[in-house]
Amino acid sequence: MDATRKGHETVSRLSNSSVERDIANYLHPYTNLKTHQETGPVVITRGEGVRVFDEAGKSYIEGMSGLWCTALGFNQKPLIDAAMREMNRLPFYHGFGGKSHDVGIDLAEKLLELAPVPMSKVFFGNSGSEANDTAIKIIWYMNNALERPEKKKIISRDKAYHGVTVATASLTGLTYVHQDFDLPIDNILHTGCPHYYRYAEPGESEEEYGARCAKNLEKLILAEGADTIAAFFAEPVMGAGGVLVPPKGYFAKVQEILTRHDILFVADEVICGFGRTGKMFGCETFDLRPDMITVAKALSSGYLPISALFISEEIFQCLVSESEKIGIFGHGHTYGGHPVSCAVALETLKIYEEIHILDHVRKLAPRLQDGLAALGGHELAGEARGVGLVGALELVEDKETKRSFAPELAVAARVAKAAEERGVILRSLGDAIAIAPPLIIKEGEIDEILAVLGAALDQVAGELPG
Ligand SMILES: Cc1ncc(COP(=O)(O)O)c(C=O)c1O
């Protein structure tokens, strides 16, 4: 420990470059910390439209909208102005103990107007994790109000992503989010990941496969006892798991099972919400009727932290009675519904309407999806998939058998790196390369992303052994 620390101090004294100061001081999320000490960071200093620039002035198209969030790109003046105005007017207030503020009221009202199914109330947090964590707590609280103390287990799916708090990381279905963090916690269960290309049996149709996945969910419910299962969480399109579009018929069957067993459905719209799939919510694209919805990211185009949890009237009434019994609804975040974040979110939603963002996404979606489908023919590609302005290319060693590359070859990560060197930021998610550009992207910029991805694939194909 001492030696390492000393080493870093030496580095800091020798050079003041941001790379070295980063390595010396900054603990990075979702990063291989060992490798990072050798490779260092890519330091981004500014953004413009769909592009960001590093400290050497190199330009990159942000093909992932940062972390699936900057839907309006990187220099929307009205969002900056909205933040400045609110910062000058009310730089902080909260909703604890019945206090409120007008921008929070306006935003809650606006969100309920937009909700894809009738919802009753909105609770504000600062991140997707907080929204999902609150959903879990509310579900437990509600079942205590209903005197169903056994009905507490929550089901999510392998490869799901719902966050990183203790409870939401438990819901997340990715091994590296659990491993050595002593997760998942009790009462969290995982059912199979519905990925037709990867997990269907030979000869099984997409509908048959979707029905089988739903049946597996029901088997789990019955094995545990439906009276012990409180809720099921799902992203309409699974994001961090590899951009997995649900198989045909899957959600219809899942919803029928949930209703039959009196299990709540929580739709995690943190990535899909606000136009990503071509409709305002993924719930509309896939005909979902959830009891709760969580949103974040594009709610403020990523400009400031804010998330929201929508709850139905039935759930709200349970919270009312339980809080009356206890004397308080004992939950809330200091910065939840921060007025500056609310003002930026309101402005973001206004811009989506003004520029007809949904029409734009639907108009450009074929350009991205057809381009990806064409790249699906590349020798390294197994499946091209996506909807709206989100997609992925799954890389395989053998197209015929769908055999994956050995993980140590890190093929997808190498393709993402090769694209980055060519000025396009994409993200490798396991064996897949994901694309989720700002929704304001133009056709020529989509073409640029696809051309760079093609060149990156060629480069890595040329580097792979025989
Ligand atoms: C679908 C989904 N849910 C929840 C989260 C967690 O959000 P946050 O990172 O803001 O906590 C994410 C983050 O990527 C996400 O993609």
The ligand as a Tripos MOL2 file, in Angstrom:
@<TRIPOS>MOLECULE
LIG
   16    16     1     0     0
SMALL
NO_CHARGES

@<TRIPOS>ATOM
      1 C1        -31.7610   -0.4220  -17.6730 C.3       1 LIG1
      2 C2        -30.9770    0.2540  -16.5950 C.ar      1 LIG1
      3 N1        -31.4890    0.3340  -15.3670 N.ar      1 LIG1
      4 C3        -30.8310    0.9340  -14.3720 C.ar      1 LIG1
      5 C4        -29.5870    1.4950  -14.5690 C.ar      1 LIG1
      6 C5        -28.8500    2.1200  -13.4300 C.3       1 LIG1
      7 O1        -28.8110    3.4700  -13.5920 O.3       1 LIG1
      8 P1        -27.6870    4.3500  -12.8440 P.3       1 LIG1
      9 O2        -26.3700    3.9810  -13.4450 O.co2     1 LIG1
     10 O3        -28.1210    5.7560  -13.1370 O.co2     1 LIG1
     11 O4        -27.7760    4.0280  -11.4050 O.co2     1 LIG1
     12 C6        -29.0250    1.4510  -15.8430 C.ar      1 LIG1
     13 C7        -27.6940    2.0420  -16.0980 C.2       1 LIG1
     14 O5        -27.1180    1.8940  -17.1460 O.2       1 LIG1
     15 C8        -29.7210    0.8000  -16.8720 C.ar      1 LIG1
     16 O6        -29.1900    0.6890  -18.0970 O.3       1 LIG1
@<TRIPOS>BOND
     1     1     2 1
     2     2     3 ar
     3     2    15 ar
     4     3     4 ar
     5     4     5 ar
     6     5     6 1
     7     5    12 ar
     8     6     7 1
     9     7     8 1
    10     8     9 2
    11     8    10 1
    12     8    11 1
    13    12    13 1
    14    12    15 ar
    15    13    14 2
    16    15    16 1
@<TRIPOS>SUBSTRUCTURE
     1 LIG1         1 GROUP 0 **** ****
